Amino acid sequence: MKKWIIFSVLVIIFINQEGKAMEPVYPFLEKDGSPGKIHNLTPEDMTLHPNESFWYTESYFFIAYLESGQVAYLNLIISNMGLKKNQPALTLTIITPERERLSTERDFPPDLLILSEDRFAIRIGDNFLAGDDKNLSLEIKQAGLGMELGFSSPVPGFKLGEGCAYFGKDKNIYYCINYPAPRARVSGYIFYKDKKVPASGWGYVDHCWFNANTVEFEQQWHNFKFFSPEKNLIITSFEATEKYGNKLVGIASLLDDRGIILATTELKVNEFNHEFEPTGKKSYPRRILFEFKSPQGSGRIDFNSSNLIEKMDVLEKLNKGAGEKALKWMIQKFIAKPFYYRSVGPAELQLNLKSEHSKVSGDASCEVIFIK
């Protein structure tokens, strides 16, 4: 489950917005307000960005799509929500080729979170994450599940502009994201059901943090990942709340092995063929069209999102009996009904760039996340 959903669907403040001007959004701009440029990640970008806000949450998300049919992902989260500040948690999930979902989640005492002083490395108990903006390795074992994986990219990690979208005239609310190892190949092993399974495939990594109740500024997510031997496309997007004009906030990034071809906030997402999905009781789109444009050109991908491999009720996922999660669950219980869907399948990326006009076939995955 994506990190911002696990911890962020919380208190809604009901304020009558009638007659009030919509608040502005500043999406991934430079510090001077100019359009965001592509920047390589620094060590400061990759490390933690703690904040005193109760809502502060920061996460490192890794997902591997394996040639053997499994999907394995890790969410490493640091949050002030719950009973302790800067509390780490790990959620590890493996979806088998038979589409059985195996998952474990655990909160840790803050004193088990150890950061390296001379390189990027995070240890939480016996679990370990280390590397740089091109190569990252994980050693995670928890409740019978595990991964020893390397994510290696020929392209260095990047951010767009300052790496943050700011909300409101005073810019006091922010959502930040950057992309280490953005064209990752995955190798290593995963562990489940007493098996050690060789892992080879493609992957995705992001690092994000925010400082406010996300229900105040976001409604629905569409996250899309496309990978082929030639190129990959990463789309991170959400629709802002009415307070912010229902603006689509997101980044579309196109890469190949030589580097980042483009990264842009000029993005459109359109849903089609809605059907009532009994699991989650949502109107789910069976087809999603993503379109983007930049000075380098434009592209589109029309994805069949009907092959669902994961459906998750976020509130049911939380362990109501765990003291560390009790506050989170009680706050969320009567506020929202967040739900998360993941689909996979083949896709064709159509590109109309200054440098080329082409169609690229590859594998794709899409997450549709309803905040409420």
Secondary structure, 3 states (H helix, E strand, C coil): CCHHHHHHCCCCCCCCCCCCCCCCEEECCCCCCCCCCEEECCHHHHCCCCCCCCCCEEEEEEEEEECCCCEEEEEEEEECCCCCCCEEEEEEEEECCCCCEEEEEEECCHHHEEECCCCEEEEECCEEEEECCCEEEEEEEECCEEEEEEEECCCCCEEECCCEEEECCCCCEEEEEEECCCCEEEEEEEEECCEEEEEEEEEEEEEEEECCCHHHCCCEEEEEEEECCCCEEEEEEEECCHHHCCCEEEEEEEEECCEEEEEECCEEEEEEEEEEECCCCEEEEEEEEEEEEECCEEEEEEEECCCEEEEEEHHHHCCCCCHHHHHHHHHHHCCCCCEEEEEEEEEEEEEEECCCEEEEEEEEEEEEEECC
